[in-house]
Amino acid sequence: MTLIYIIISTVTISLASLVGIFFISLRKELLNRILTSLVTFATGVLLGGAVLHLVPEAFELKVNAPLWILVGIILFFILEKFLFWRHCHNGACDIHPVSYLNLIGDGIHNFVDGSVIAAAFVTDIKLGITISIISLAHEIPQEIGDFGILVYGGFTKAKALFYNLISAATCILGGILAYFFAAKIENLTGVLIAFAAGNFLYMALVDLLPEFHKTRTAKGSILQFILFSSGIFFMWLLKLIH
């Protein structure tokens, strides 16, 4: 049954990559407003999920949680720098290589997500459901952004949806492989959860939160605070429930 839960969860999260199909006909201005709200809420979910759920769980599993949290942060930093060095020159970025590199980076990230989901389900079904919600909450706005990058970089809308789905499907592969390895390798579950905590902390604090400073108006800042706080509050409620 655990493997079935993992497959259902990872398939559902992978299908989130098709969310771009609902935004094809929207005007650019409206799409940008919706994306901003989703990313703000997802930032709160990521931060709350990492601090309230993943970090405590990693410590309870008695692995070297601080080390693997740092590994998760450092590896995401290296990946981001590598992608920047590959497609940017003298501060100017060529959008076309970005599209392909985005698929690679997203594929790696989704593979890790699948592995973490599997590790969580192996530990406890309720924890697996929580981690799946965290992943889905940040996956939807991320996939909207990925779709936009691919189309802007020269992909047709149909190809953007297709290749984004292929990249997202690595989540399923990561989940299945981690399930079989987690059953045999001691402490793998705790390592993956701590590693994911580092990933989520990096994305929330380095990639997403700095974007909030681009909003200068009081109304926009208040809305950001409400959405960001709502994401953290949502994860706190899940903590109480489980």
N, C-alpha and C positions, 0 to 999 in steps of 0.2 A: 504493500500500500504506500509506503514511503516513496518508492520510485515513481509510482503513479502521480502522487502529489507533486513531485519534482517536475515531471514532464508537463503536467497541466499548468503549473505555475510558469515554467520557462517558455512554454508555447504561447501562453497569454501575454507575457511580457514581450516576446518577440513580435507578436502581431501588433503591438503598440507602434511599431515602425510604420505601419500603414496609416497612421493618424493624419498624415499629410494629405490624404485623399479628401478630407473634409474641409481643407483650407485652400484648395486649388482655385476656387472661384472668388475668394475674398479679395477685396482691395488691399493693397500693401499697407496702408495706414492702419486699417482695422486689424490686420494680421499682427502687426508690430505691437499694438496695444494688448491684444490677447496673449501673445507670447511673453510680454513683460510681466503680466500678472501671474501667469503659470510659473515662470522661472522664479519669481519672488516667493511664491508659496512653496515651491519645490526646494528652495534654499533652506527654508525653515524646517522642512521635512528631513532633509539630508542632515542638517546639524543636530536636530532633535533626535533623529534615529541613531546617529553615531554616538552621541553623548549619553542618551538615556537608555539605549538598547544594546548596541554592539559592544561598546567599551566595558560596561559591567559584565556582560555575558562572557567576553573574552577573559576577564580576570577570574571569573568563577570556574572556567575550564582549566585554570592553572597552567597556562602557557606563559611564555615571556611576552605578555601583551604589549608593554611599552615598546619593545624592540620591533615587533611586527607592525604596530601602528606606524612607527617611524619608517619602516620599510615601505609600507603602502604609500605614505606621503612622498618619500624620496623617489620611488619608481614612477609615480605619476608626474612628478616634477621633471624627471629625466625624459619621459615620453613627450611631455609638452614642449620641452626645449628642443628635442630631436625634430619634432614636427615643424617647429618654427625655423630651425636652421635649414631644413630641407626645402621649404617653399618660400622663404622670405629672404630678400637680398637688400642690404642697406636700408632696412626698415620698411621697404615696399614689398608687399606680398602679391604674388601672382595667383589669382583665384583658381585657375584650372588645376594645378597640382594639389591645391588644398582639398578639392573634392575627393581625389583618390586617397590622400593621406587621412582625410576624415573618416573614410570607410575603414581603413586599416585600424586607426586608433579606436573607433567605435566598436569594431569587431573584437579587439583585445579587451576593451572595457566590458562588453557584454559577456564575453567568456568568463571573466572574473565574477561578474554578477551571477551567472549561472552556477559557478562553483560555490559561491557564498550561500546561495539559496539552497543548494543541495546540502551543504554542511549544516545549515540551520535546521532543515527538516530532519536530518539524521539525529540532531541533538534533541529537538522537540518540535512537534507539529505546530504548536502555537507560535513558537519563535519563527518557524519557516513561513507562516502566514504573515507575520509582522514584517519580516525581511522582504517578502514578495511585495507587500504594499509600499514599503520604502522604495524599492527598485522601480515599481510601476509609477510611483508619484514623480520620480525624477526622470524616468524614461520618456514619458509623454512630451513634456516641453523640450527635452533634448532631441527627440526624434523630429519634432517640428522644425527645430533649428537645423538639424542635419539635412532634412528635406530641402530647406531653403538654400543651404550651401551647395547642394548638388545641382539644383536647378539653375542657380546663379552662375555656377561654374561651367555650365554648358550642357548638362544632362537634360534630356526631355523629361517631362513630368512622369511619364510611364517608366522610363529607365531609372529615374531617381527613386521611385517607390520600390521598384524591383531590387535594385542594388542595396537600398537601405534595409530591405527585408532580409536579404542574404547576410548582410553584416550583423543584423540583430539575431539571426538564427544561431550564431555562435554561443548564445546564452544556453540553448538546449544542449549543445555539445558539452559545454562546461559543466552543466548540471549532471548529465549522465556520467561523465568521467569522474567527477568529484564524488559522486555517490559510491562508485565501486572502490575508489581509492580511500575514501573516508572510512569505509568499513574495515580497512586493513592497516592503515597507517595511523599509529598512535599520535594524538594531539593535532592531527591535521585540521579538525573542525575548529579548534580554538585559534589556530594560526590563520585560517582563512577569514574568520570573523574579525580578528584584530586587523588583518590586512585590509579588509573592506572598510573598517572604521577609519583607517588612514586615508583610503580613497575618498570616502564621503566627506571627511574633514577637509581634504585638499580641495575638492570641487566646490564645497560650500564657501570656504574662507578665502581661497585664492582666485577661483574663476568667477564665482557668482556674486558674492558680497561686494567686491569692488565696483561692479556694474551699477550698484545702487547709487553711487556718488554722482552718476551722470544726471540724476534727477535733481533739479535745483528748486522747484516750486514747493511751497509748504503743503499744498493739497496732494501732490504726487508723493512726497516724503511720508505723509501720514498714511496714505494708502499702502505704500510699501511696508511700513511698520506693521500695519494691521495684517496684511497678507503673510509677512514673514513670521509674525508672532502666532498667526493661526496655524501655520505649518508646524511650529514647535509644540503648540497646544494640542494639535491633533496627535502627535507622537506621544505626548504625555498621557493623553486619554487612553491610547493603546497600552501604555505601560500599566495604567491602573486596571484595565480590563484583564490583561494577561498576568 
